[in-house]
Amino acid sequence: KTCDTFCGYTTTDCQGNCLTDTQCLSEKLGYFKCVDWLGNGCCDDGYSYTTDTGIQLDFNCAKFDYDNGDCQPPTSPPDILEPINKKEWCILLTSTICPVQGATHVVRRSAHVRRQDYRSALVKYKNRSKLPIILVENSAANLSEFIMNKIQVISFRDKDPRPNRGKGHSEYRSILHALTHSNFLNCSHIIKITGRYYISNLDSVITQLQNLNPQPDVVVQSTPSPWTLWDGVLRSEVVAFKNDPQLIHFLFANQDEAIGNPMERVLFNAVRQLKQEKHFSVAEFPKLDVDPIPNAEQTHIISVL
């Protein structure tokens, strides 16, 4: 007898664990059977959500068609890329199809809605921007439909997300992963953009920045943050920086919302210190025009960043 049929077990996951529907239960997510997890939009690979019985299910193998297509299969279509000029500024779109369990300040949790938002923005950048584009996704989602000419797509599983440290910490780890798993080495600067925002005037703004002499090391948003903390924060939906690992670490490391250091605060302190250094140049973006989209908290529509 196999565990699929012995003692009421429903199935065996990719790790060989015998599972009953009771063990697969997640009342919060509305899943009452093991089959409910398949094709739910999130890659259930043993590192995703935990069931009510404390199990992290792994359906990421051929037996389950890689979680019914939710996980990136081991053989995916290759990116179709163009050579990057070493003087170019490159767009990095950060994305998370399925936010990690326990992530703070996350309202938009629908994988299908998040996927639609990211793909909509990506298509607009692909059709309207001349800048090199890289999209990085940190929940191991299947991004086969995102692969297009000019765009490099990277999907990975962040196995040490530390949700209590905040969304910005996960975004920082995505930036680091993209630096070592993409053709970013040929970019002079990186424009980090939260992936669901399409900025319609980005190319013209970047042209202006490229014409500065010297070109800035860091560029931050000039629009005020809708909230503040202590003596200040900086918005972080869009940040441009020189392609220098040490600078990137200085800008984004040591985030921890639990002790009052979200990305916006860490960025504020880093930029304030850089402005005091004679050999660093910090600039501000002008008004960035955004195709209207609800903000992360779903409280109002954003059209300017």
C-alpha positions as CSV (number, residue, x, y, z in Angstrom):
1,K,0.0,0.0,0.0
2,T,1.1,3.6,-0.7
3,C,0.4,6.5,1.6
4,D,-2.0,7.9,-1.1
5,T,-4.5,5.2,-0.2
6,F,-3.5,4.1,3.4
7,C,-5.3,5.5,6.4
8,G,-7.2,8.1,4.5
9,Y,-4.2,10.0,3.1
10,T,-5.2,12.1,0.1
11,T,-1.9,12.6,-1.7
12,T,1.9,12.6,-1.4
13,D,3.7,15.9,-2.0
14,C,7.0,16.4,-3.9
15,Q,8.9,15.7,-0.7
16,G,7.2,12.3,-0.1
17,N,5.1,13.6,2.7
18,C,1.7,11.8,3.1
19,L,-1.1,14.3,3.4
20,T,-4.8,14.3,4.3
21,D,-7.2,17.1,3.5
22,T,-7.2,18.0,7.1
23,Q,-3.5,18.6,7.0
24,C,-3.9,20.8,4.0
25,L,-6.6,23.0,5.7
26,S,-6.2,26.8,5.7
27,E,-9.3,28.5,6.8
28,K,-7.8,32.0,6.3
29,L,-7.0,31.3,2.7
30,G,-10.2,29.3,2.1
31,Y,-8.5,26.0,1.3
32,F,-10.2,22.9,2.7
33,K,-8.6,20.2,0.5
34,C,-5.1,19.5,-0.7
35,V,-6.2,20.0,-4.3
36,D,-7.3,23.6,-3.5
37,W,-3.6,24.6,-3.3
38,L,-2.9,23.6,-6.9
39,G,-3.2,26.4,-9.4
40,N,-4.1,29.0,-6.8
41,G,-1.7,31.6,-8.3
42,C,1.1,31.1,-5.7
43,C,4.0,28.7,-6.1
44,D,3.7,26.2,-3.3
45,D,7.2,24.8,-3.2
46,G,7.7,24.1,0.5
47,Y,8.6,27.7,1.3
48,S,5.2,29.4,0.7
49,Y,2.2,29.6,3.0
50,T,1.8,27.3,6.0
51,T,-1.4,25.3,6.6
52,D,-3.4,25.5,9.8
53,T,-1.5,22.3,10.9
54,G,1.9,23.9,10.4
55,I,2.8,22.2,7.1
56,Q,4.5,24.0,4.1
57,L,3.2,22.1,1.1
58,D,5.5,21.3,-1.8
59,F,3.8,20.7,-5.2
60,N,6.6,22.0,-7.3
61,C,7.5,19.0,-9.3
62,A,6.5,17.3,-12.6
63,K,4.0,15.0,-10.7
64,F,1.9,18.1,-10.0
65,D,2.8,20.0,-13.2
66,Y,4.8,22.4,-11.1
67,D,1.9,23.3,-8.9
68,N,-0.5,23.4,-11.9
69,G,1.7,26.0,-13.5
70,D,2.1,28.3,-10.6
71,C,5.9,27.6,-10.2
72,Q,8.5,28.4,-12.7
73,P,9.4,25.0,-14.5
74,P,13.0,24.0,-14.6
75,T,13.2,24.5,-18.4
76,S,11.7,27.9,-19.4
77,P,11.8,29.9,-22.6
78,P,15.1,31.9,-22.8
79,D,15.1,35.6,-22.5
80,I,15.5,37.4,-25.8
81,L,17.9,40.2,-24.9
82,E,19.8,43.0,-26.7
83,P,23.3,44.0,-25.7
84,I,23.5,46.8,-23.1
85,N,25.8,49.7,-23.6
86,K,27.9,50.3,-20.5
87,K,26.8,53.9,-20.3
88,E,23.1,53.0,-20.2
89,W,20.7,53.4,-17.3
90,C,18.6,50.3,-16.8
91,I,15.2,49.8,-15.4
92,L,14.8,47.2,-12.5
93,L,11.1,46.4,-11.9
94,T,10.7,44.7,-8.5
95,S,7.7,42.4,-8.0
96,T,6.2,39.8,-5.6
97,I,3.3,37.8,-7.0
98,C,2.6,36.1,-3.6
99,P,3.7,38.2,-0.5
100,V,5.3,36.1,2.2
101,Q,3.1,35.0,5.1
102,G,3.3,37.5,7.9
103,A,4.5,40.4,5.7
104,T,3.5,43.7,7.2
105,H,1.5,46.5,5.6
106,V,0.3,44.3,2.7
107,V,-3.2,44.9,1.6
108,R,-3.1,43.6,-2.0
109,R,-2.7,39.9,-1.4
110,S,-4.5,38.5,-4.5
111,A,-1.9,36.7,-6.7
112,H,-4.0,37.2,-9.8
113,V,-4.5,40.9,-9.2
114,R,-0.8,41.5,-8.5
115,R,0.2,39.5,-11.6
116,Q,-2.1,41.5,-13.7
117,D,-0.7,44.8,-12.4
118,Y,2.9,43.8,-13.0
119,R,2.3,42.5,-16.5
120,S,0.3,45.6,-17.5
121,A,3.2,47.9,-16.4
122,L,5.8,45.6,-18.0
123,V,4.0,45.6,-21.4
124,K,3.9,49.4,-21.4
125,Y,7.6,49.7,-20.6
126,K,8.4,47.2,-23.3
127,N,6.4,49.0,-25.9
128,R,7.2,52.6,-24.9
129,S,10.6,52.7,-23.3
130,K,14.0,52.5,-25.0
131,L,15.8,51.6,-21.8
132,P,17.0,48.1,-20.9
133,I,14.4,46.4,-18.6
134,I,14.9,43.6,-16.0
135,L,12.0,42.3,-13.9
136,V,12.8,40.4,-10.7
137,E,10.2,38.4,-8.8
138,N,10.9,36.9,-5.3
139,S,8.1,34.3,-4.7
140,A,9.2,31.7,-7.4
141,A,6.2,32.5,-9.5
142,N,5.9,31.2,-13.1
143,L,6.7,34.2,-15.3
144,S,6.6,32.5,-18.7
145,E,3.9,34.9,-19.9
146,F,6.2,37.8,-18.9
147,I,9.0,36.8,-21.3
148,M,9.2,39.3,-24.2
149,N,11.8,40.9,-26.5
150,K,14.2,43.3,-24.7
151,I,13.2,42.1,-21.2
152,Q,15.1,39.9,-18.8
153,V,12.9,38.1,-16.4
154,I,14.1,36.6,-13.1
155,S,12.0,34.5,-10.8
156,F,13.5,33.2,-7.5
157,R,12.5,32.0,-4.1
158,D,13.8,34.2,-1.3
159,K,14.3,31.5,1.4
160,D,15.1,34.0,4.2
161,P,12.5,36.7,3.8
162,R,12.2,37.8,7.4
163,P,8.7,39.4,7.0
164,N,8.9,41.3,10.3
165,R,11.6,43.5,8.7
166,G,9.2,44.8,6.1
167,K,8.5,44.8,2.4
168,G,11.6,47.0,1.8
169,H,13.9,44.4,3.2
170,S,12.5,41.8,0.7
171,E,12.9,44.4,-2.1
172,Y,16.5,45.0,-1.1
173,R,17.2,41.2,-1.3
174,S,15.6,41.2,-4.7
175,I,17.9,43.9,-5.9
176,L,20.9,42.0,-4.7
177,H,19.7,38.8,-6.5
178,A,19.1,40.7,-9.7
179,L,22.7,42.1,-9.6
180,T,24.2,38.7,-9.5
181,H,21.7,36.9,-11.8
182,S,21.2,39.3,-14.7
183,N,23.2,41.3,-17.3
184,F,23.1,44.4,-15.0
185,L,26.9,44.4,-15.0
186,N,26.8,46.4,-18.2
187,C,24.5,49.1,-16.8
188,S,26.0,52.3,-15.4
189,H,23.0,53.1,-13.3
190,I,19.9,51.2,-12.1
191,I,16.5,52.7,-11.8
192,K,14.6,50.6,-9.2
193,I,10.9,50.9,-9.7
194,T,8.1,49.2,-7.7
195,G,7.0,46.9,-10.6
196,R,3.3,47.9,-10.8
197,Y,3.9,51.5,-11.6
198,Y,4.3,52.6,-15.2
199,I,6.0,56.0,-15.4
200,S,5.1,57.6,-18.7
201,N,7.8,60.3,-18.7
202,L,10.6,58.1,-17.4
203,D,12.7,58.1,-20.6
204,S,12.8,61.9,-21.0
205,V,13.6,62.3,-17.3
206,I,16.5,59.8,-17.6
207,T,17.8,61.6,-20.6
208,Q,18.0,64.8,-18.6
209,L,19.9,63.0,-15.8
210,Q,22.3,61.4,-18.3
211,N,23.2,64.9,-19.7
212,L,24.3,66.1,-16.2
213,N,28.0,66.5,-15.7
214,P,28.9,64.6,-13.6
215,Q,26.0,62.2,-13.6
216,P,24.4,61.8,-10.1
217,D,25.3,58.8,-8.0
218,V,21.8,58.6,-6.5
219,V,18.5,60.1,-7.6
220,V,15.5,60.1,-5.2
221,Q,11.9,61.2,-5.5
222,S,11.1,64.9,-4.8
223,T,7.4,64.4,-4.0
224,P,6.7,64.3,-0.3
225,S,5.9,61.1,1.5
226,P,2.3,60.7,2.6
227,W,3.6,59.8,6.1
228,T,6.7,60.6,8.1
229,L,8.8,59.2,10.9
230,W,10.9,61.1,13.4
231,D,12.9,63.7,11.4
232,G,12.1,62.4,8.0
233,V,11.6,59.7,5.4
234,L,12.1,59.5,1.6
235,R,9.6,57.8,-0.8
236,S,11.1,54.6,-2.2
237,E,8.8,53.6,-5.1
238,V,11.5,54.9,-7.5
239,V,15.2,55.2,-6.7
240,A,18.1,55.4,-9.1
241,F,21.6,54.7,-8.2
242,K,25.0,54.0,-9.6
243,N,25.7,50.4,-10.3
244,D,28.0,50.0,-7.3
245,P,27.4,47.1,-4.8
246,Q,28.8,49.0,-1.9
247,L,26.6,52.0,-2.6
248,I,23.5,49.8,-3.0
249,H,24.3,48.2,0.4
250,F,24.8,51.6,2.0
251,L,21.4,52.8,0.6
252,F,19.2,49.8,1.5
253,A,20.8,47.6,4.1
254,N,19.9,47.4,7.8
255,Q,16.1,47.8,7.2
256,D,13.9,46.6,10.1
257,E,10.4,47.9,10.5
258,A,10.3,46.2,14.0
259,I,12.7,48.9,15.3
260,G,11.5,51.8,13.2
261,N,13.8,51.4,10.2
262,P,11.7,50.8,7.1
263,M,13.2,51.4,3.7
264,E,12.0,55.0,3.6
265,R,13.8,55.8,6.8
266,V,17.0,54.0,5.9
267,L,17.1,55.7,2.5
268,F,16.5,59.1,4.1
269,N,19.5,58.6,6.5
270,A,21.7,57.3,3.8
271,V,21.0,60.1,1.4
272,R,21.4,62.7,4.1
273,Q,24.9,61.3,4.8
274,L,25.8,61.2,1.1
275,K,24.9,64.8,0.7
276,Q,27.6,65.7,3.2
277,E,30.2,63.8,1.2
278,K,32.0,65.9,-1.5
279,H,32.6,63.0,-3.8
280,F,29.0,62.0,-4.0
281,S,26.3,63.6,-6.1
282,V,22.6,63.3,-5.2
283,A,19.8,64.6,-7.4
284,E,16.0,64.6,-7.3
285,F,13.6,63.3,-9.9
286,P,11.2,65.9,-11.2
287,K,7.5,65.0,-11.1
288,L,7.1,61.4,-12.3
289,D,3.8,60.9,-14.3
290,V,2.2,57.5,-13.5
291,D,-0.6,55.8,-15.3
292,P,-3.3,56.0,-12.6
293,I,-3.4,53.0,-10.2
294,P,-4.5,52.5,-6.6
295,N,-1.8,52.9,-4.0
296,A,-0.5,49.9,-2.0
297,E,-3.0,50.5,0.8
298,Q,-5.9,50.8,-1.7
299,T,-7.0,54.1,-0.2
300,H,-6.5,56.4,-3.2
301,I,-5.4,56.6,-6.8
302,I,-1.7,57.5,-7.6
303,S,-1.0,59.5,-10.8
304,V,2.2,61.2,-9.7
305,L,5.3,59.9,-7.9
